Amino acid sequence: MPSSDRRHARLATLVSFSSFFVFPALPVGHTGAITIPFVLAAGLALLWLRRLTIPEWGPFAWMIVPAVVSGCWVVLVGAALAPEIVPKAIIAVAMSLFIVVPARHLLREGYGEQFVMGAAYAILVHAALGAYQVYAFDRGEFPFADLMRTNPAQALLADDTPTYVEYVKRPFGLFAEASAMAACVGPWLVVLTTALFAPPREPSRRRTAVLALAVGSGLALVVASKSGMSVSIVAGTALTTLAAAFSWRRNVGARAAALVLSAGIAVASTVWLSENASSRFDFGQNESWQSRLESLKLAVRTLGGSFDSGRLLVVGVGPGQSYSAINATALKYEAGSGVTAVWSVGLNYALETGLLGILGMLVLAATVAWSIWASRARLAGAACAVVWLTGVFLATSYVGQPAIWTALAVLLSWPSVVRRG
């Protein structure tokens, strides 16, 4: 392999690995931070500026342009409830999404294998940290608190950590919290499972061991976190493994291993969750999910109201304005108690950018669908897309999680990821 290829292969591993870590960071004010994944992505974009193509800039443009247009419009016409927040919100969204550009470039250049391995190593690290958190919570300690405070946009408040240790005790690795972890790790577990059973070009025991350990430990972390997303993640991973078991492109040993793994994932996860976390899947008892669903209903009602009245139909309420729109108007009386924001990356983006943002999301959805259809691993791609959508629309409101957006880059380049390189 030429030195330039080796360098790019290492960069692909590094970009993927780093996207799972928003701590440590350089704090900017009280609500922002500059993270390592963004610095790396910006540096590579500058280095490759002449080489980056329109398709590689496209996904970023389709998401950031509606935010910029919406922000400029609501400020210009005086419709922004908190105009000073608009530029900060646009910058925050741009910094979060920018990693898609170099990630898409590396994937289109054929470094999908290295990209997958970078994610596998990162998940192994988070699983180990999650195991230590379980131990620390039982001792009344909240580990990594000082490290997490370097990124104020995603750290638990200091006053919340004792409560978390005493009553919640859900491991989440080095993410913002358990649901954010599940939204980031979930799609990647489907990707790793697909890669694990991909027809090998050159058999590698080390690669197989790393992927298998990452899938197993990642699923253990997700299930132990008792996230509501664990059902979709377990189902997506098990379905992908089951598809491998019935694929005639694989040898008998691989198909048998896939069948055993599929059954093991489904049975072990179901038994553990039913014995240890059944109350979290009963919406009548789970106050967290009740509040989240109320938040999502409020977002849908608000979107429907804007469509009916035509008010801010095209551009939405503006970047960073959804919180003010809910808390400074009569909307706050339409939601249940404790609902102060739209706790969904996707719905919050749609509410703030209107039809322009929805159009951008539909373009990306169509591109992902075409990418999956053009591959041989269509069922696995569909499972990964469903898990990704569940995380973005139902599980988390943390837009500044780069692992979510590198997973989107993978879906946009699905054939290059599932093909062994």
N, C-alpha and C positions, 0 to 999 in steps of 0.2 A: 504494500500500500504506500503510495507517495506520501511525503511528509505533509503536504497540504491536506490530503485526505485524512490523515491521522489527526491533524490539528482540528479539522472540522468535526470529526467523529467525537473528539474529546469535548469540543464546544457543545455539541448536541447533548451529550451526557450531562454537562455542567448546566446548560440552560434548563433542561428538564428537572434535574435534581434541585437546583436552586429555587425553582418555581414553587416548591413545597414549603418554603421558609420565608415568612414575613417578619421573623424575629431572628437576630437583632436588626434594628433599624435606626435611622437618624431622625429623631423627632423634629417635626416642623410645626410650631405652634402647639395648640392643645388637642388638635383633632387630626393631624396628618403626620406622615413620616415618609422618608425616602428609604426604600428597601433595596436589598442586594439584587433581587431579580430585575427590578426596574433599571438599576444602574448598569447591570450586565446587558440587558436588552437595548438600552439607549446607546451604549458603547458599540455594540455589534452593528446596530443600524447605521451609525455614523461611519463605521469601518467599511460596511458593505453598501453604502448609499447608492453607488453607481450600479451595483449588481441587483438590487432589489427591484422586482417587477411589479406591475400593476396588480396581478392576482395575489401577490404577497402583501401588498398594502390594502387590498380590497376589504377584507374582513374588519380591519381596524377602522377604515374610512366609513363603512356602512354603519358602524356603531357610534363613532365620535362626531360625524358631521351632523346628524340630527340633534345631538346635545348642544353643539355650538350654535346651530341655527335657532334652536328653541331658546337658548340662553340670551342670545342677542335680541331676539324678538320681544321676550317678556320684559327685558330691561328697557328696551326702546319705547315700548308702549306703556310702560309703568304698571304692568300686570304682575311683576314679581313681588311677593310678600316680603322677602328678605333678599333684596338685590345684591347685598354685599357677599352673599354666599354663592351666587351664581358662578363667578370665575373660579372660585375654589373648588366647587363641585365638578366643573368641566375638567380642570386640571387633575383632580383625583381620579375621575373616570378614565381620562387619557393615560395616566400613569399605570392604571390597573390593566387596561386592555393592550398596552403597547407591546407586551411580550409576545403577542400573537404574530407580530411581523417577523422577527428573527426566527421564531419557532416554525412558522410556515415556510420560511426560506430553507431551513435545515431539512425539514421533512420533504419538501419538493426536490431537494438535492439528493435524496436517497439515504438519509441518516436516521430512518425510522427505528432501526434496531437499537442504535445507541440512545435514542430518545426514550425508548421503552425501558432500557436498562437503567438510565438515570432515575426514572420514576420508581423503579423497583428498589434501588438503593435508598431513596428518600423514604419510601414507605417502611422499609426495615428500620430506619432510624426512628421514625415516629412511633412504630409499634413498640420498640424498646423503651422509648420515653413514656409511652402510655402505660406499659407494665410497671415502670417505676412510679408513675402517678398513683396507680392503684395501691401500691405499697405505702406511699407517702400519705395519701388521704386517710388510710387506716390509722396512721400515726398522728393525725391532726395537723399535717403540714400541707402547704400549697407550694409545690416546687416550681421553679422557673419564673416566679412572679416578677422579680427585678428585670429579668431578660424580656419578659412580655411588655413591661411598661415602657420599653424603648420605642414601641409603636402604639401611641395612645389611641389610634383609630381602631385597634382591635384587641386591646388588653382589657381584662376584667377590672373593674374599679377596685381600689384597695379595700373599700368597705365591703365588697361582695365576696372576697376570697374566704373569709372565715365561714360565711354562710354556705359557700360551695363545699368546703371541706366537711362541714358538719352534716349537711343534708343532701347534697347532690351526689358528690363522689363519682362522677362519670369521667373516665379518662378520655383525653382528646389529643394526646401528643403535643406538639408545639404549634397548635392552631389557636384561633381565637376562642373557640368553644366546641362542644361535641358536634352540634349540627353543621357548623362550618367545616369541621374535619370530615364528616361523612360526605358532604357535598363535594369536597375536593378529592378525597380518596376513592369514593365510590366508582365513578366512571373509569378511573385508572385500573381498578381491580378487574374490570371486564376486559380492558385492554391487555393487561398482563396475562389473564387467563387465555385470551385469544393467542397471544404470542407463545405461551407455554406449549400449546398443542398445535402450533403452526408446523406444517411439514418441514423438517430440517434440511438445510442445504449442507451444513457441516455440523454433525452432532457435537454438542458441548455439554459435558456433565456439569461444569461450573455454571453455565448459563441456566440450565434446567433447574439446578438446585437453588439459585438466586431467585428465579421467577416463582418457583413453587413455594419457597419460604416467604417471599413477599406477599403472595396471594393468601397463604394461610395466616400469617401474622396480621396482614391488613384486615382480613375478615374478622379475626379475633378482636382487633381493636374496635372495629365498627360495631360488632355485636356487644362487646363489653361496654361501649358508650351508651347503649340503650337508645340510640337515635331512632326516631320514627322512620328515617330513611333506610334503616338496616334491612327492612323487608324487601324493598326494591333492589337494594344492592345484592343481597343474598340470592334473590330470584334471578337477577341479571347474570350473576356469576355462574350460578348453577345451570341456567339455560344455555349459556355459552359453552360450558363444559359438556353438557348433554349433547349439544350440536356436534362437538368434536367426537363424541363417542359413536355417533352414527354417520360420520364422514368416511367414505371409502377411500379418500386420499391419504388416510393415515393407516399405519400398520395395526395388526391385531393387538399388540401390546399397548400401544398408545390409546387405542379405542377402549380397551378394558380399563386402563388407568383413568381415563376421562370419565367413564361410567361410574367407577367406584368413587372418584372425587366428587362428582355431581351429587351422588346420593349422600356422601358424607357431609358436604356443605349444607345441603337442605335439612338433613335429619339433625345434625349437631346444633345448627343455628336455631332451628325450631324448638328443640328440647330446652336449650339454655334460655332462650328468650321467654318461653312459656313458664319456666320455673323461676326466673329472676327478674323479668321485666314485663310481666303480663299487664300490669296496671298502666304502663306507658302506652299501650296500644288500645286502651279503653278510653275513648274521648270523654266519657263521662267523668273520669277520674284525673285525666291528664290536663291540668290547667294550662301548661305551656302550649300544648297543641290547640287548646280551645282559643287562647289569645291569638295564636298564629293564624288560625282559620278565620277568626273575626277580622283580623288585619287584612287577609286576602279578600274576604268578602267586601270589606270597605273599599279596597282598591278597585275591585270589579264594578261596584256600584258607582264609584266616582268616575271611572272611565265611561260607563254607560250614560251617566248624567251629562258628561261633556259631549258625548256623541249626540244625545237628544237635543241639547240646547245649542250646540255649535260653538260654545264658549271654549276658546283655546283648543278647539278640536284638532287642528293640524299640528301644533307645536307643544301641546300639553301645558302643565303648570310651570315648567322650567326646571333646569338642573338644580338639585338641592332644595327644591321648594315643596316637596311632598309633605315633609314634616310640618312646615308652617301652614300648608293648605289644610291639614287635618286638625292641627291644634289651635289655629287662630280663626277658624270658621265654624259653622254649625255642623261640619262633618264629624267632629269629635263626639257629638251626641248620638251619632248613628252607630257607633261601634260599642263593643263591650268595655267594661272597666279595665283599665290598664293598657289599652291599645293606644299607643301614641305615635305609631309610624307604620309604614307598609313594610312588613318583614319578608320581603321577597326581592331578589335582585331583578328578576324579569319584570314583574308587575310594577315595581317602583320605577324602572326605566321607562316602561310604557306610559305610566301616569305622568312622568316628567317630560317626555318628548312627544307624546301624542301619536298621530298617524305617521309622522316621519319616522319615529323610532320603531313603530310596529312594522312599517314597510322594511326598514333595515333588518329587523329580526326575521321577517319572512324571506328576504333574500338569502340570509345566512342559512335558514332552515332548508330552503330549496337546494343550496349548494351542498349542504351536508347530506341531504337525501340522495343527490346525484352521486356524491363521492362514495357513499355506502353501496349504492346500486352498481357502481362500476367495479366493485371488488368481489372476491369470491366468498368473503366472510360477511354476508349480508345480515344473517341472523344476529351474529355477534355485534355488528355495527349498529343494528337497530336496538339491541339491548343496551349498548353503551349510550346511545342517544337518549333513550328513555330515562336511564339513571341520571344522565347529565341534566336533562330537563327537570326531573324531579328535584334535584338539588338547587338549581337556579331559580325555579319558580315556587317551590314549596318549603325548602329546608333552611335557606340562609338568606340574609340581607347584606352580607359582607361582600361587596363588589371587589374589594382590594385583595382577593385571593388569587395569585397568579396561576396556581395549579388548575383552577377552573378554566382559565383561558388557554393554557397549554393543552388541556383536554379538548377544548373546542378546536384548536389547531389540528389535533390528531383526527378528530371527526371530519374536518374539512379536507384532510389528506389521508383518508382511511386506507386506500389501496397501498400506499407506500409504507404504512405501519404494519399491516397484516402480512405483507410480503417479506419474507426473510431476506435481509441484506448482508 
